Amino acid sequence: MTPLFTESLSISMHSADFTTPRTKLEFNKLQKRLRRNVGKAIADYTMIEEGDRIMVCLSGGKDSYAMLDILMNLQKTAPVHFDLIAVNMDQKQPGFPEHILPAYLDKLGIEYHIIEKDTYSVVKSVVPEGKTTCGLCSRLRRGTLYGFAEQIGATKIALGHHRDDIVETLFLNMFHAGRLKAMPPKLLADDKRNIVIRPLAYCKESDLAAFAEYREFPIIPCNLCGSQENLQRQKIKAMLQQWDKEQPGRVDTIFASLQRVSASQLADTSLYDFHSLALDRSADESDVPEEGASGEAQLFDPIRLVNL
């Protein structure tokens, strides 16, 4: 499935009308890059398989709009058959424009559901005034969506987290929870009843923002509840942006490190058996590096050790 899946993405997505050839060329390059990244992520992690019913979670933000747009176009040319069901959760935040998503989805002609559940009142009754509500809000939303996925027979739940979200989460967990943990591109939920996929895992947030602007998605703001966005995440985001400005490609390199983990070079005894390490001097002496040669043997040079 893997090569066919990525090759099928060469078919052009439905394009927008632009006033200049240059603008159209830039958009074509952008959508091809996003298509390629989504296709590679799907293939690398076997996110979509024959007969899947994928529940695409729409928040009304740029990322979930882009995810649905790309998946719908992929659906037309993919070598496997799969269904898409768009789902939005109306959490009854004051001022939430209830008409926007139904109007948009009606035009697309896709099956969709709007779940109405007043988690806003629950969050406001629990979280002290002035504190961010994002964490509890997210957990309540996730629980409701997981349950609804089972009701409609969804085999996968697609979330719109992108590369930057994943790297930011890595540092948030390192700095504030003391854990080496991020967001995997594909996840079996703790209840073992749902599989979560993140098709945008290889996509940059800046590309998605530009794509949303080109496509003129009807964006619904996330701060209708009056809560400030997680300030810790904002600090991490600013830090990573500064790093990437100083050394372009650094965030890409950090993300790549999540795909090349060496358990023996960390310190988690549950991932690597440090207790059973034993010497093995059965190797031929000719295979042992000489003193001064490149490699770890240099570390034991007494003269070098004195000069360190």
C-alpha positions, 0 to 999 in steps of 0.5 A, spaced: 500 500 500 505 504 501 508 507 494 501 507 491 498 511 497 504 516 496 503 516 488 496 517 488 497 524 491 500 527 485 493 528 483 491 536 484 487 538 489 481 543 487 484 549 486 482 556 488 482 562 483 488 567 484 489 574 480 496 573 479 500 567 476 505 568 481 500 567 487 497 561 483 504 558 483 506 559 490 499 555 492 501 549 487 507 548 491 504 549 497 499 544 496 504 539 493 508 540 499 502 539 504 500 533 500 506 530 500 507 530 507 501 528 509 501 522 504 508 520 507 506 520 514 500 516 512 504 511 509 510 511 514 505 509 520 499 505 516 494 510 518 489 509 513 487 502 511 482 499 506 475 500 509 476 505 514 471 509 517 475 515 519 472 520 524 475 527 522 475 532 528 473 539 526 475 544 531 474 550 526 481 552 526 486 552 520 489 545 522 483 541 522 480 545 516 486 543 512 486 536 514 479 535 512 481 538 505 487 534 504 484 527 506 477 529 502 482 530 495 486 524 497 480 520 498 478 521 491 485 517 488 487 513 494 488 505 492 484 503 498 477 505 499 475 509 506 470 513 508 470 520 512 465 523 517 466 530 519 465 531 527 465 538 531 463 538 538 459 544 540 461 546 547 456 551 548 461 557 549 458 564 549 458 567 542 460 560 538 457 561 531 453 555 530 451 556 523 459 556 520 461 549 520 454 546 518 454 551 512 461 549 510 460 542 510 453 542 507 457 545 501 462 540 501 457 534 501 460 530 506 457 526 512 458 530 518 455 530 525 455 536 530 455 534 537 452 539 542 455 538 549 455 543 554 462 542 557 463 550 558 459 550 564 462 544 567 469 547 566 467 554 568 464 551 575 471 547 576 477 552 574 478 558 578 477 565 575 483 567 571 486 560 570 487 557 563 481 552 562 484 549 556 487 542 559 480 540 562 476 543 556 481 538 552 480 532 556 472 533 556 472 534 549 476 528 548 472 523 552 466 525 548 469 524 541 472 517 543 465 515 545 462 518 539 467 514 534 464 508 537 457 510 536 458 511 529 463 505 527 469 509 526 475 505 526 480 511 526 480 518 529 483 523 525 486 529 529 489 536 526 496 536 530 502 538 526 509 537 527 510 544 531 505 541 536 508 535 537 515 538 538 512 543 543 509 537 547 515 534 547 519 540 550 512 541 555 513 534 558 521 535 558 520 542 562 514 541 566 513 534 567 520 531 567 518 526 561 520 524 555 514 524 551 510 527 545 504 526 541 505 520 536 503 520 529 498 514 531 496 512 537 492 506 541 488 510 546 488 508 553 481 504 553 484 500 547 477 502 543 480 507 539 486 509 534 488 516 533 491 518 527 495 525 526 495 525 518 499 532 519 504 530 523 510 532 518 507 538 516 509 545 518 504 550 522 507 556 517 505 552 511 498 550 514 497 557 516 498 559 509 494 554 506 488 556 510 489 563 508 489 561 500 483 557 501 479 562 505 477 557 511 471 560 515 476 560 521 472 560 528 477 562 534 479 558 540 478 563 545 471 564 545 470 562 552 475 567 554 481 563 557 488 565 555 491 560 551 496 555 555 502 560 556 507 555 557 506 552 550 506 559 548 513 560 551 515 553 548 513 556 541 517 562 542 523 558 544 523 554 538 521 559 533 527 563 536 532 557 535 529 556 528 530 563 526 538 562 529 539 556 525 533 554 520 531 547 520 533 546 527 525 544 529 525 539 523 532 536 526 528 535 533 522 532 530 527 527 526 530 525 533 523 522 535 524 517 529 531 515 531 531 513 539 537 510 542 534 506 548 541 504 550 543 512 550 538 514 555 536 512 562 530 508 562 530 501 565 524 499 563 526 500 556 533 498 556 536 492 560 542 496 564 542 490 569 544 485 565 550 488 561 556 484 561 563 484 558 564 480 552 572 479 550 571 474 546 572 478 539 578 477 535 584 482 538 585 485 531 577 488 532 579 492 538 581 499 536 588 501 538 590 507 543 589 514 539 585 511 534 578 514 533 572 511 537 571 510 545 578 507 546 581 515 545 577 516 552 582 512 556 588 515 553 592 517 560 595 523 557 588 526 554 585 525 560 590 529 564 589 535 559 581 534 559 
